[in-house]
């Protein structure tokens, strides 16, 4: 599986409360269950007007299908080609 960064533009999403995020996660999880094992959600960063999500997926088409099923847009999908962090300097 490949790792992807998905940028989702959802105006006002960052203003959700705990119940709103819980509901969004349930919707996403329902779509993921239908697509398993082609797509896995690692985590998301919430920004004012959407999310930046990290997913594992077989390909971009699987991510687009998750977006279709969940109703959450996938405005930009970028494949991660490498991960590095501060320990890379060692």
Helices and strands as residue ranges (DSSP letters): E 2-9, G 13-15, H 18-35, E 39-47, E 50-57, H 60-70, E 76-79, G 86-89
